[in-house]
Structure formats: C-alpha cells, structure tokens
Amino acid sequence: MENTLLHPPIEWKAYDGQQLEITEHSHVFKIQIDNFYESIEKKKCLSDEEYQKAQRFVRSIDKENYIVRKYILRLILSIFLKIPASEITYSYTGKRKPEVSGIHFNVSHTRNYAILALSDYPIGIDIELINTVFDFATLLDLCFRPKEVKFIHDSQNPVINFFTLWTRKEAYLKAIGTGLTEDLINVPALPDDYKNGQVLFDVSSFKIEEQYLASLAIPKNASRPPKYWNVTPDILFYSGF
C-alpha cells in the first residue's frame, strides 16, 4: 500500500536573510549542518550558557549540530524581530518550551540536518534520519494504536511508514507544547485524530532528500500555507542589525 500521508516533493526556496513576514505565512527552514560549521563565529551570538553547553558534547557531530542550529536560529529570529541576534533572550513555558515575543518556533535535528519552524501560532516539527535497519517492531505495541500498526505493516516499505507516524506524533506534541512527556501510544498519528482541546491540527509529512523524513504540525484554522526555505551560507554575511 502506498504511503498517502507523504507530501509531494517540497519546493525549497533559497534563504539568505531576506525579510519575511510572520503574519502572512508560517515558515520552515532547512539547515544542512556541514555547510555552516567551519564558517560561523561560534561566540558571536550564542549565549554563555549555550557556548558552555556546546563544549560538553562528547561527539563532534553533536557539538557541531548544536552550535549551528542555535546560531542559525538566533540569526533568523533576529531578522524577524529586527534586533541583533546577541540580544535575543528566551522565555520558557511551564513545559520548558522556549519562546520569544510574538513568535512561536520549534527546532528539530538529526545527523547533518536541522529544521526550524516559525509562526505566529503554535507550531511543531520533527525530523528523523530514515534508518533502514532499525528494528522498530519492539516499539509498535508500546507507542502505536492498532490502526497505526496496521498502517505501518500495510506497506511495501514499513520502515518509511514507521518514521512517518513517529515524526507526526512528535510534531503534534511539540505543537501543543508538551514534548515527549506523554506516552506516544496516546498521541494521534493519523489525520482524523489531531485535536487538543478545541483546537484541531493539520500534520503534513515530507521527505528531505531520500534519507530524512519530517512532519509539521499547525492549527487547522491557520489558513495560510507554510513556506519552505533552504538556508544558504550567505545568511552568515547578513548584517542588518
């Protein structure tokens, strides 16, 4: 059976720091880590806490991913907020979800990619490396409802269906602000189940190249479609603020 939840291939437009409006569309930014790490000035706009945390990573790939995504997040937020990146401070919800005034944002990362979603309404995103040899069978009864298990198995490529539903659950939890504090089996993954209180959510899923799969969760009443951006190294030369 074909995976009907996967969006057709996304058209990613180049993003080098141009001004965008948060009230017109939500925005999704794709960041390829190895395009940035060697070029960034790591202490330029990271907070002391962020920089110190970066030094504690044991694996270099984890350190590089952390520094790049924190750095690019600050740059992009600074463009939307029209303030210097180094002046951005985060507040935190009761669930420790970071936020800034007037902007909802969410970041996910894996291996060589980070992905960032920004909006003026709640939003959640998750990206995963498609591990074709991952033994996901032990997670099915713990994390998925019977109809979700059926969706995973009714396919010529069950591993793709598994990561589709996994990212959808995580994106939804991030959008409602709880993170992975709930049992995943109680979190919906199929289109007719997405509701938090009176708010209905749309969740879309799409591949990033062949090795990565992501899902994006936004409220159904958000009539403006998201825009998708591929962040280019030219953003490092942005000096508007």
ChimeraX attribute file (.defattr): number of C-alpha atoms within 10 A of each C-alpha:
attribute: neighborCount
match mode: 1-to-1
recipient: residues
	/A:1	11
	/A:2	11
	/A:3	16
	/A:4	9
	/A:5	17
	/A:6	17
	/A:7	12
	/A:8	10
	/A:9	10
	/A:10	13
	/A:11	10
	/A:12	15
	/A:13	14
	/A:14	15
	/A:15	19
	/A:16	17
	/A:17	21
	/A:18	12
	/A:19	12
	/A:20	14
	/A:21	12
	/A:22	17
	/A:23	12
	/A:24	14
	/A:25	17
	/A:26	23
	/A:27	19
	/A:28	23
	/A:29	22
	/A:30	21
	/A:31	24
	/A:32	20
	/A:33	21
	/A:34	15
	/A:35	14
	/A:36	22
	/A:37	19
	/A:38	11
	/A:39	11
	/A:40	16
	/A:41	12
	/A:42	16
	/A:43	13
	/A:44	10
	/A:45	19
	/A:46	22
	/A:47	18
	/A:48	10
	/A:49	8
	/A:50	15
	/A:51	17
	/A:52	11
	/A:53	13
	/A:54	20
	/A:55	11
	/A:56	10
	/A:57	13
	/A:58	9
	/A:59	8
	/A:60	11
	/A:61	14
	/A:62	16
	/A:63	17
	/A:64	20
	/A:65	24
	/A:66	20
	/A:67	24
	/A:68	25
	/A:69	23
	/A:70	19
	/A:71	25
	/A:72	23
	/A:73	22
	/A:74	21
	/A:75	24
	/A:76	24
	/A:77	18
	/A:78	19
	/A:79	20
	/A:80	18
	/A:81	17
	/A:82	12
	/A:83	14
	/A:84	16
	/A:85	23
	/A:86	16
	/A:87	12
	/A:88	16
	/A:89	12
	/A:90	10
	/A:91	10
	/A:92	10
	/A:93	10
	/A:94	8
	/A:95	10
	/A:96	11
	/A:97	16
	/A:98	15
	/A:99	15
	/A:100	14
	/A:101	10
	/A:102	13
	/A:103	17
	/A:104	20
	/A:105	26
	/A:106	24
	/A:107	19
	/A:108	19
	/A:109	23
	/A:110	16
	/A:111	16
	/A:112	16
	/A:113	20
	/A:114	24
	/A:115	23
	/A:116	23
	/A:117	25
	/A:118	25
	/A:119	23
	/A:120	18
	/A:121	17
	/A:122	20
	/A:123	26
	/A:124	30
	/A:125	31
	/A:126	28
	/A:127	30
	/A:128	22
	/A:129	18
	/A:130	18
	/A:131	13
	/A:132	12
	/A:133	7
	/A:134	8
	/A:135	9
	/A:136	13
	/A:137	11
	/A:138	8
	/A:139	12
	/A:140	15
	/A:141	11
	/A:142	12
	/A:143	17
	/A:144	23
	/A:145	17
	/A:146	12
	/A:147	11
	/A:148	19
	/A:149	18
	/A:150	12
	/A:151	18
	/A:152	23
	/A:153	15
	/A:154	14
	/A:155	14
	/A:156	12
	/A:157	14
	/A:158	19
	/A:159	19
	/A:160	20
	/A:161	22
	/A:162	22
	/A:163	23
	/A:164	27
	/A:165	23
	/A:166	23
	/A:167	24
	/A:168	31
	/A:169	30
	/A:170	26
	/A:171	30
	/A:172	30
	/A:173	24
	/A:174	24
	/A:175	24
	/A:176	19
	/A:177	20
	/A:178	16
	/A:179	17
	/A:180	13
	/A:181	9
	/A:182	10
	/A:183	10
	/A:184	18
	/A:185	17
	/A:186	12
	/A:187	21
	/A:188	21
	/A:189	24
	/A:190	16
	/A:191	13
	/A:192	10
	/A:193	12
	/A:194	20
	/A:195	17
	/A:196	13
	/A:197	6
	/A:198	6
	/A:199	12
	/A:200	15
	/A:201	24
	/A:202	18
	/A:203	25
	/A:204	19
	/A:205	24
	/A:206	18
	/A:207	21
	/A:208	17
	/A:209	9
	/A:210	8
	/A:211	11
	/A:212	19
	/A:213	21
	/A:214	27
	/A:215	27
	/A:216	27
	/A:217	27
	/A:218	26
	/A:219	21
	/A:220	14
	/A:221	11
	/A:222	16
	/A:223	10
	/A:224	11
	/A:225	11
	/A:226	17
	/A:227	16
	/A:228	18
	/A:229	20
	/A:230	17
	/A:231	24
	/A:232	17
	/A:233	18
	/A:234	12
	/A:235	16
	/A:236	17
	/A:237	10
	/A:238	14
	/A:239	11
	/A:240	12
	/A:241	12
